[in-house]
Amino acid sequence: MSPLEPRRVAGGVLLLALATCTGIIGDGIPEAEPDAGQVGTDLPCDVAAVLNARCVSCHGSPLAGVPLTLASYTDLSAPSLSDPSKSNAAVALERMADTARPMPPSAPVPGDDVAVMRAWVEAGLPPGDCGASNPYDTPLQCSSGRKWTHGNEESPHMHPGRACIACHDREGEGPHFALAGTVYPTAHEPDECYGADASATLRITDADGQEIDVRVTSSGNFFLEDARIVMPYTARLRHEGRERAMVTPQQDGDCNGCHTVDGVNGAPGRLMLP
């Protein structure tokens, strides 16, 4: 499930991005912020994350059958062609919240995302700087100093960092997980190393709008048994009032399959605390 230094922005909400198996998304962006072809670095990071998730697939560059881009501060702060008394951002917010004529038309925008945009618009569209240093540029380390040493002994703390669902399927043992993975405090931590010993929560939003909160254990592991998740889903990792939000919908619940020690399939590394 991309990078950015945690910071508080419009409305006191922090959205950082996770990397996904289908591409990087960042605190709205890959490396150190906006992905090429996605939103620019002149926006607050929470706003950038919402735009990357909900808007730029059509309103980015190149445009996809729509008349204007919504990929930079200049784009969003410009007067709307439909109502010059309002900014493009204000009109975009209205469409996000419009149940009769929603934008994007494919799926309703989650309330948290609408709240991020509303807070920014009502604050007067303050510019941001989503181009901070890359928090994924860190050394290999086992931050906890603790490792799992009990082999396949059944435990909620077993084999942190490894692809849980793939292992259970391969071995033919253990419960069936709809979603599972490990959260770490830094980006490149080895398999079997205990993850974040923190009261973090992963909020899953599936394609039907169902929201499920999954608690992270003291070893950093999280798992969801026998739940019906309608694919694709997105996720928000929450810890101590901060968020790291995955903005690219996923079809696979085996999070450690992509969030390996170095990351594969576009992930920059481990699933990391905001």
Residue frames relative to the residue before (quaternion, step in Angstrom):
aa qw qx qy qz dx dy dz
M 1.0000 0.0000 0.0000 0.0000 0.00 0.00 0.00
S 0.4181 -0.8387 0.2292 0.2631 7.42 -0.66 1.02
P 0.7453 -0.5578 0.2381 0.2769 3.35 -0.87 0.25
L 0.3369 0.7267 -0.5783 0.1551 3.48 -1.31 0.32
E 0.4973 -0.6296 0.4893 0.3419 3.51 -1.08 0.61
P 0.5169 -0.6350 0.4634 0.3389 3.59 -0.92 0.83
R 0.1548 0.7685 -0.6148 0.0866 3.52 -1.03 0.76
R 0.4249 -0.6750 0.5300 0.2879 3.53 -1.18 0.48
V 0.0518 -0.8022 0.5945 -0.0189 3.53 -0.93 0.96
A 0.8536 -0.1345 0.0822 0.4965 3.52 -1.30 -0.42
G 0.8517 0.1289 -0.1099 0.4959 3.54 -0.92 0.96
G 0.5476 -0.6462 0.3930 0.3580 3.59 1.22 0.21
V 0.5586 0.5966 -0.3939 0.4206 3.57 1.23 0.23
L 0.1756 -0.7776 0.5949 0.1034 3.56 -0.97 0.79
L 0.0066 -0.7781 0.6281 -0.0040 3.55 -0.83 0.98
L 0.0152 0.7610 -0.6483 0.0194 3.52 -0.70 1.06
A 0.4110 -0.7460 0.4585 0.2537 3.53 -1.00 0.55
L 0.3391 -0.6707 0.6177 0.2317 3.45 -1.32 0.47
A 0.4355 -0.6468 0.5272 0.3378 3.53 -1.17 0.25
T 0.2355 -0.7932 0.5490 0.1184 3.54 -1.11 0.58
C 0.6398 -0.5414 0.3885 0.3829 3.51 -1.30 0.28
T 0.7206 0.4018 -0.2566 0.5035 3.58 1.17 -0.29
G 0.7966 -0.1820 0.1019 0.5674 3.57 1.17 0.30
I 0.5248 -0.6307 0.4651 0.3324 3.54 -1.26 0.26
I 0.0570 -0.7374 0.6708 0.0557 3.46 -1.13 0.69
G 0.1973 -0.8386 0.4886 0.1382 3.54 -0.68 0.48
D 0.7093 -0.3062 0.3054 0.5566 3.49 -1.23 0.03
G 0.6266 -0.2710 -0.0433 0.7294 2.91 1.51 0.64
I 0.8356 0.3087 -0.0920 0.4449 3.63 0.94 -0.05
P 0.5793 -0.5669 0.4383 0.3885 3.59 -1.24 0.22
E 0.8133 0.2411 -0.1704 0.5014 3.59 -1.05 -0.48
A 0.8072 -0.2339 0.1476 0.5214 3.53 -0.28 -1.08
E 0.8047 -0.1455 0.0152 0.5754 3.50 1.07 0.46
P 0.8831 -0.0672 -0.0677 0.4594 3.54 -1.26 -0.21
D 0.4653 -0.6682 0.5324 0.2315 3.40 -1.03 1.03
A 0.5813 -0.5377 0.4525 0.4101 3.56 -1.16 0.50
G 0.7955 0.2528 -0.2015 0.5125 3.53 -0.88 0.96
Q 0.6609 0.4414 -0.3258 0.5121 3.58 1.24 -0.02
V 0.7871 -0.3443 0.1961 0.4728 3.58 -1.18 -0.30
G 0.5602 -0.6378 0.4303 0.3071 3.53 -1.23 0.55
T 0.6227 -0.5790 0.4041 0.3372 3.51 -1.36 0.13
D 0.5762 0.6150 -0.3707 0.3903 3.61 1.26 0.12
L 0.6068 0.5394 -0.3508 0.4667 3.59 1.25 0.36
P 0.5816 -0.5250 0.4599 0.4179 3.60 -1.23 0.33
C 0.5817 -0.6427 0.3711 0.3330 3.56 -0.95 0.81
D 0.6357 0.5159 -0.3554 0.4510 3.60 1.02 -0.63
V 0.6389 0.5088 -0.3191 0.4807 3.56 1.05 -0.76
A 0.6316 0.5361 -0.3291 0.4533 3.59 0.97 -0.84
A 0.6515 0.5232 -0.3195 0.4469 3.58 0.96 -0.84
V 0.6520 0.5038 -0.3159 0.4703 3.59 0.96 -0.83
L 0.6694 0.5002 -0.3057 0.4564 3.59 0.87 -0.91
N 0.6394 0.5180 -0.3281 0.4639 3.58 0.97 -0.80
A 0.7024 0.4809 -0.2668 0.4518 3.56 0.97 -0.87
R 0.8318 0.2997 -0.0978 0.4568 3.55 0.87 -0.96
C 0.8161 0.3533 -0.1251 0.4398 3.59 1.03 -0.67
V 0.7476 0.4938 -0.2740 0.3496 3.57 0.68 -1.07
S 0.4741 0.6422 -0.4736 0.3721 3.60 1.17 -0.07
C 0.7442 0.2838 -0.1887 0.5745 3.59 1.21 -0.52
H 0.7756 0.3548 -0.1704 0.4935 3.58 0.89 -0.99
G 0.4940 0.6360 -0.4455 0.3912 3.57 1.13 0.62
S 0.5432 -0.5843 0.4685 0.3796 3.54 -1.14 -0.63
P 0.4761 -0.2964 -0.8112 0.1658 1.51 -1.26 2.18
L 0.6114 -0.5388 0.4290 0.3897 3.56 -1.28 0.37
A 0.2200 -0.7730 0.5837 0.1156 3.55 -1.14 0.68
G 0.8306 -0.2465 0.1091 0.4873 3.56 0.24 1.29
V 0.6342 0.4759 -0.3414 0.5047 3.59 1.20 0.43
P 0.5614 -0.6845 0.3662 0.2867 3.61 -1.11 0.64
L 0.8238 0.1685 -0.0834 0.5347 3.63 1.09 -0.36
T 0.4502 -0.6667 0.5244 0.2791 3.53 -1.28 0.47
L 0.1324 -0.7531 0.6397 0.0780 3.54 -1.27 0.58
A 0.4069 0.7592 -0.4037 0.3084 3.53 0.96 0.94
S 0.7721 0.2453 -0.1732 0.5601 3.61 1.20 0.10
Y 0.6678 -0.4797 0.3732 0.4299 3.54 -1.28 0.23
T 0.6309 0.5385 -0.3326 0.4487 3.57 0.99 -0.81
D 0.6402 0.5253 -0.3259 0.4561 3.58 0.93 -0.87
L 0.7513 0.4472 -0.2259 0.4297 3.54 0.72 -1.09
S 0.7039 0.4550 -0.2691 0.4744 3.59 1.06 -0.65
A 0.5166 0.6490 -0.4142 0.3746 3.61 1.25 -0.23
P 0.5801 -0.5774 0.4338 0.3767 3.63 -1.15 0.56
S 0.4860 -0.6686 0.4838 0.2875 3.54 -1.01 0.81
L 0.4996 -0.6446 0.4835 0.3179 3.60 -1.03 0.74
S 0.6770 0.4986 -0.2980 0.4519 3.59 1.06 -0.67
D 0.7869 -0.0061 0.0204 0.6167 3.58 1.19 -0.58
P 0.2547 -0.8262 0.4832 0.1381 3.60 0.06 1.30
S 0.5767 0.5800 -0.3921 0.4210 3.60 1.21 -0.21
K 0.7232 0.3653 -0.2175 0.5443 3.56 1.30 -0.24
S 0.4843 -0.6373 0.5094 0.3161 3.56 -1.19 0.50
N 0.6366 -0.5003 0.4106 0.4194 3.56 -1.26 0.28
A 0.6186 0.5465 -0.3457 0.4462 3.60 1.06 -0.69
A 0.6567 0.5110 -0.3136 0.4575 3.58 0.96 -0.86
V 0.6621 0.4884 -0.3046 0.4799 3.57 0.98 -0.83
A 0.6200 0.5345 -0.3405 0.4626 3.59 1.03 -0.76
L 0.6311 0.5292 -0.3228 0.4663 3.58 1.01 -0.82
E 0.6452 0.5227 -0.3228 0.4542 3.59 0.93 -0.88
R 0.6814 0.4844 -0.2933 0.4638 3.57 0.94 -0.87
M 0.6052 0.5558 -0.3536 0.4470 3.60 1.06 -0.67
A 0.7521 0.3927 -0.1962 0.4916 3.55 1.02 -0.85
D 0.5508 0.6258 -0.3805 0.4002 3.59 1.30 -0.11
T 0.2721 -0.7976 0.5161 0.1529 3.60 -0.38 1.19
A 0.6468 0.5170 -0.3245 0.4572 3.59 1.18 -0.46
R 0.7893 0.1075 -0.0339 0.6035 3.60 1.05 -0.81
P 0.0208 0.8611 -0.5079 0.0127 3.62 0.66 1.05
M 0.0942 -0.7415 0.6598 0.0776 3.48 -1.32 0.47
P 0.4630 -0.2862 -0.8204 0.1750 1.49 -1.40 2.08
P 0.5627 -0.6443 0.3999 0.3292 3.61 -1.07 0.62
S 0.5863 0.6373 -0.3589 0.3483 3.61 1.18 -0.48
A 0.8023 -0.0571 0.0827 0.5885 3.59 1.04 -0.73
P 0.5450 -0.6175 0.4400 0.3577 3.62 -1.04 0.66
V 0.4553 -0.6596 0.5231 0.2898 3.55 -1.09 0.71
P 0.5002 -0.6642 0.4541 0.3200 3.65 -0.76 0.94
G 0.6281 -0.5863 0.3712 0.3522 3.54 -1.10 0.75
D 0.6197 0.5488 -0.3518 0.4371 3.60 1.03 -0.71
D 0.6588 0.5032 -0.3093 0.4659 3.58 1.02 -0.79
V 0.6234 0.5218 -0.3325 0.4781 3.56 1.03 -0.80
A 0.6452 0.5298 -0.3181 0.4493 3.58 0.99 -0.83
V 0.6196 0.5367 -0.3410 0.4602 3.60 1.03 -0.74
M 0.6878 0.4697 -0.2848 0.4745 3.58 0.86 -0.95
R 0.6446 0.5262 -0.3302 0.4456 3.59 0.96 -0.83
A 0.6480 0.5205 -0.3204 0.4544 3.58 0.94 -0.88
W 0.6634 0.5053 -0.3054 0.4597 3.57 0.98 -0.84
V 0.6633 0.4946 -0.3079 0.4696 3.58 0.88 -0.91
E 0.7014 0.4697 -0.2818 0.4560 3.59 0.84 -0.94
A 0.6360 0.5152 -0.3271 0.4723 3.59 1.22 -0.42
G 0.5790 -0.6164 0.3635 0.3908 3.58 1.29 -0.05
L 0.5305 -0.6697 0.3804 0.3541 3.59 1.22 0.52
P 0.0789 0.8068 -0.5814 0.0698 3.63 0.65 0.97
P 0.4514 -0.6819 0.4914 0.2998 3.62 -0.89 0.84
G 0.2430 -0.7654 0.5771 0.1487 3.54 -1.25 0.37
D 0.3014 -0.7168 0.5908 0.2154 3.53 -1.31 -0.27
C 0.0531 0.8249 -0.5580 0.0728 3.54 0.34 1.24
G 0.5151 0.6262 -0.4273 0.3999 3.55 0.73 1.04
A 0.2505 0.8100 -0.4945 0.1914 3.54 1.13 0.65
S 0.7145 -0.4278 0.3179 0.4532 3.55 -1.28 0.02
N 0.5332 -0.6548 0.4503 0.2900 3.53 -1.19 0.61
P 0.3027 -0.7836 0.5099 0.1854 3.65 -0.45 1.12
Y 0.6046 0.5547 -0.3628 0.4418 3.60 1.25 -0.15
D 0.5680 0.5683 -0.3882 0.4513 3.59 1.28 -0.04
T 0.3627 0.7174 -0.4947 0.3304 3.56 0.45 1.29
P 0.5626 -0.6239 0.4147 0.3496 3.62 -1.13 0.46
L 0.5988 -0.5074 0.4627 0.4121 3.55 -1.35 0.17
Q 0.2207 0.7729 -0.5660 0.1831 3.58 -0.75 1.03
C 0.2863 -0.6955 0.6228 0.2154 3.54 -1.27 0.46
S 0.2752 -0.8311 0.4601 0.1478 3.54 0.13 1.34
S 0.6856 0.4980 -0.2934 0.4426 3.59 0.97 -0.80
G 0.3245 -0.7520 0.5058 0.2709 3.58 1.12 -0.62
R 0.6569 0.4726 -0.2984 0.5060 3.57 1.29 0.23
K 0.0786 -0.8026 0.5905 0.0316 3.58 -1.01 0.78
W 0.5197 -0.6068 0.5061 0.3248 3.53 -1.24 0.56
T 0.0204 -0.8320 0.5527 -0.0422 3.57 -0.68 1.10
H 0.5745 0.6364 -0.3491 0.3782 3.59 1.26 0.26
G 0.5284 -0.6671 0.4047 0.3348 3.58 1.15 0.56
N 0.7732 -0.3222 0.2555 0.4827 3.56 -0.94 -0.95
E 0.2617 0.7576 -0.5427 0.2512 3.57 1.14 0.58
E 0.4626 -0.7228 0.4364 0.2703 3.57 -0.63 1.13
S 0.2523 0.7419 -0.5783 0.2267 3.54 -0.81 1.07
P 0.5262 -0.6199 0.4681 0.3460 3.61 -1.11 0.55
H 0.6850 0.4783 -0.2748 0.4759 3.57 1.28 -0.25
M 0.4469 0.7353 -0.4344 0.2662 3.59 1.26 -0.04
H 0.8932 0.0374 -0.0382 0.4465 3.51 -1.30 0.71
P 0.0430 0.8091 -0.5840 0.0504 3.63 0.62 1.00
G 0.7634 0.3601 -0.2825 0.4558 3.54 -1.05 0.79
R 0.6677 0.4971 -0.3097 0.4595 3.58 1.16 -0.48
A 0.5825 -0.5897 0.4325 0.3549 3.56 -1.23 0.53
C 0.3116 -0.8186 0.4549 0.1612 3.56 -0.02 1.35
I 0.7011 0.4775 -0.2883 0.4441 3.58 0.74 -1.02
A 0.6497 0.5093 -0.3195 0.4653 3.59 0.92 -0.87
C 0.6529 0.5147 -0.3172 0.4562 3.60 0.97 -0.81
H 0.6706 0.4908 -0.3043 0.4656 3.59 0.87 -0.91
D 0.6491 0.5051 -0.3235 0.4679 3.59 1.00 -0.75
R 0.6738 0.5100 -0.2943 0.4465 3.56 0.97 -0.90
E 0.7309 0.4220 -0.2316 0.4837 3.56 0.93 -0.90
G 0.3506 -0.7591 0.4811 0.2634 3.56 1.20 -0.44
E 0.6481 0.4747 -0.3144 0.5058 3.56 1.21 0.45
G 0.7044 0.4602 -0.3353 0.4239 3.52 -1.29 0.26
P 0.6423 -0.5413 0.3787 0.3887 3.56 -1.26 0.35
H 0.4822 -0.6260 0.5208 0.3232 3.52 -1.31 0.35
F 0.1572 -0.7915 0.5868 0.0668 3.55 -0.80 1.04
A 0.3452 -0.6984 0.5861 0.2226 3.54 -1.04 0.82
L 0.7788 0.0274 0.0264 0.6262 3.55 1.20 -0.64
A 0.1773 0.7787 -0.5891 0.1234 3.58 -0.98 0.81
G 0.2244 0.7670 -0.5824 0.1489 3.55 -1.20 0.55
T 0.3836 -0.6918 0.5583 0.2501 3.54 -1.33 -0.30
V 0.2414 -0.7513 0.6000 0.1313 3.54 -1.03 0.86
Y 0.1151 -0.8020 0.5852 0.0317 3.56 -0.94 0.95
P 0.5301 -0.6307 0.4534 0.3401 3.59 -1.19 0.40
T 0.7717 0.1816 -0.1350 0.5944 3.62 1.20 -0.40
A 0.6820 -0.5890 0.3023 0.3108 3.52 -1.29 0.45
H 0.8037 0.2304 -0.1015 0.5392 3.62 1.04 -0.62
E 0.2007 0.7778 -0.5561 0.2134 3.54 0.12 1.35
P 0.5081 -0.6991 0.4123 0.2883 3.62 -0.88 0.92
D 0.6305 -0.4967 0.4369 0.4061 3.53 -1.33 0.37
E 0.7956 0.2849 -0.2710 0.4608 3.54 -1.24 0.74
C 0.5458 0.5831 -0.4106 0.4399 3.61 1.24 -0.14
Y 0.4662 -0.6589 0.5057 0.3045 3.58 -0.89 0.91
G 0.4014 -0.7403 0.4979 0.2074 3.52 -1.03 0.84
A 0.8250 -0.2323 0.1790 0.4830 3.52 -1.21 -0.65
D 0.2328 -0.7518 0.6056 0.1178 3.56 -0.69 1.13
A 0.4218 0.7100 -0.4285 0.3666 3.53 0.52 1.23
S 0.4896 -0.6451 0.5008 0.3053 3.56 -1.23 0.47
A 0.1759 0.7882 -0.5610 0.1819 3.55 0.51 1.21
T 0.1793 -0.7675 0.6070 0.1016 3.56 -1.25 0.48
L 0.2215 -0.7409 0.6199 0.1331 3.53 -1.06 0.83
R 0.1365 -0.7904 0.5933 0.0684 3.58 -0.68 1.07
I 0.1871 -0.7857 0.5866 0.0598 3.54 -0.66 1.21
T 0.0567 -0.7592 0.6471 0.0418 3.57 -1.01 0.85
D 0.1950 -0.8205 0.5274 0.1035 3.57 -0.48 1.17
A 0.7544 -0.4275 0.2621 0.4235 3.55 -1.32 0.10
D 0.6714 0.4667 -0.2955 0.4940 3.60 1.22 -0.38
G 0.5700 -0.6091 0.3759 0.4035 3.57 1.28 0.06
Q 0.4239 0.6939 -0.4698 0.3436 3.60 1.27 0.12
E 0.1588 -0.7858 0.5930 0.0753 3.59 -0.91 0.91
I 0.0338 -0.7907 0.6104 -0.0322 3.55 -0.84 1.04
D 0.2291 -0.7671 0.5858 0.1263 3.58 -0.84 0.99
V 0.1024 -0.7912 0.6029 0.0112 3.56 -0.81 1.07
R 0.3063 -0.7766 0.5235 0.1704 3.58 -0.63 1.11
V 0.3794 -0.6966 0.5668 0.2226 3.54 -1.16 0.71
T 0.3961 -0.7353 0.5002 0.2288 3.59 -0.81 0.97
S 0.6997 -0.4762 0.3356 0.4135 3.56 -1.32 0.11
S 0.6635 0.4616 -0.3137 0.4983 3.60 1.25 -0.19
G 0.5895 -0.5803 0.3620 0.4299 3.56 1.29 -0.03
N 0.5537 0.6210 -0.3969 0.3877 3.60 1.22 -0.25
F 0.0125 -0.7532 0.6557 0.0516 3.54 -1.28 0.48
F 0.0523 0.7982 -0.5978 0.0521 3.57 -1.10 0.59
L 0.1662 -0.7576 0.6273 0.0697 3.51 -1.24 0.62
E 0.1884 -0.8239 0.5299 0.0698 3.55 -0.46 1.24
D 0.8948 0.0035 0.0144 0.4463 3.51 -1.17 0.81
A 0.4146 0.6803 -0.5025 0.3359 3.58 1.00 0.72
R 0.4006 -0.6954 0.5407 0.2523 3.53 -1.14 0.60
I 0.0002 -0.7816 0.6221 -0.0467 3.56 -0.39 1.27
V 0.2731 -0.7559 0.5737 0.1580 3.58 -0.71 1.08
M 0.2986 -0.7829 0.5238 0.1537 3.55 -0.49 1.22
P 0.5884 -0.1950 -0.7827 -0.0561 1.48 -2.17 1.27
Y 0.2675 -0.7504 0.5818 0.1637 3.55 -1.29 0.32
T 0.2169 -0.7169 0.6327 0.1967 3.54 -1.35 0.21
A 0.2121 -0.7924 0.5627 0.1023 3.58 -1.23 0.32
R 0.1407 -0.7468 0.6436 0.0907 3.52 -1.29 0.57
L 0.2095 -0.7637 0.6012 0.1065 3.56 -0.78 1.06
R 0.0846 -0.8292 0.5521 -0.0199 3.54 -0.58 1.21
H 0.1489 0.7768 -0.5968 0.1351 3.54 -0.96 0.94
E 0.8631 -0.0801 0.0170 0.4984 3.55 -0.80 1.12
G 0.7558 -0.4235 0.2037 0.4561 3.54 0.87 1.02
R 0.6545 0.4679 -0.3219 0.4990 3.59 1.27 0.10
E 0.1860 -0.7815 0.5862 0.1050 3.55 -1.26 0.39
R 0.0927 -0.7043 0.6945 0.1144 3.48 -1.31 0.53
A 0.1176 -0.8519 0.5103 0.0101 3.57 -0.43 1.23
M 0.3379 -0.7043 0.5906 0.2024 3.52 -0.95 0.92
V 0.1544 -0.8372 0.5210 0.0620 3.57 -0.59 1.09
T 0.6543 0.4496 -0.3292 0.5112 3.58 1.23 -0.01
P 0.4318 -0.7173 0.4763 0.2686 3.64 -0.57 1.07
Q 0.2417 -0.7930 0.5534 0.0809 3.55 -1.11 0.86
Q 0.3115 -0.7463 0.5636 0.1687 3.54 -1.20 0.63
D 0.7224 0.4062 -0.2100 0.5186 3.60 1.27 -0.28
G 0.2896 -0.7934 0.5142 0.1488 3.57 -0.78 1.02
D 0.5482 0.6065 -0.4020 0.4123 3.61 1.27 0.02
C 0.1900 -0.8648 0.4512 0.1113 3.55 0.51 1.25
N 0.6828 0.4872 -0.2988 0.4551 3.60 0.96 -0.80
G 0.4831 0.6551 -0.4404 0.3790 3.59 1.25 -0.04
C 0.7450 0.3043 -0.1888 0.5627 3.56 1.18 -0.58
H 0.7135 0.4208 -0.2436 0.5045 3.57 1.02 -0.84
T 0.1027 0.8004 -0.5691 0.1576 3.53 0.51 1.30
V 0.7600 -0.3670 0.2537 0.4726 3.57 -1.27 -0.05
D 0.7808 0.2434 -0.1495 0.5556 3.60 1.02 -0.72
G 0.4856 -0.6668 0.4352 0.3608 3.58 1.24 -0.28
V 0.0036 -0.7740 0.6332 -0.0065 3.55 -1.06 0.81
N 0.8151 0.2718 -0.1938 0.4734 3.56 -1.32 0.29
G 0.7674 -0.3696 0.1864 0.4897 3.56 1.02 0.82
A 0.5629 0.5821 -0.4089 0.4209 3.61 1.16 -0.28
P 0.3999 -0.7498 0.4717 0.2354 3.64 -0.87 0.85
G 0.7753 -0.1848 0.1428 0.5868 3.57 1.25 -0.10
R 0.8152 -0.2392 0.1884 0.4926 3.54 -1.15 -0.62
L 0.5330 -0.5383 0.5315 0.3790 3.50 -1.38 0.30
M 0.0786 -0.8701 0.4846 -0.0450 3.55 -0.28 1.30
L 0.5784 -0.5858 0.4516 0.3439 3.53 -1.13 0.74
P 0.4851 -0.6395 0.4940 0.3342 3.62 -1.08 0.59
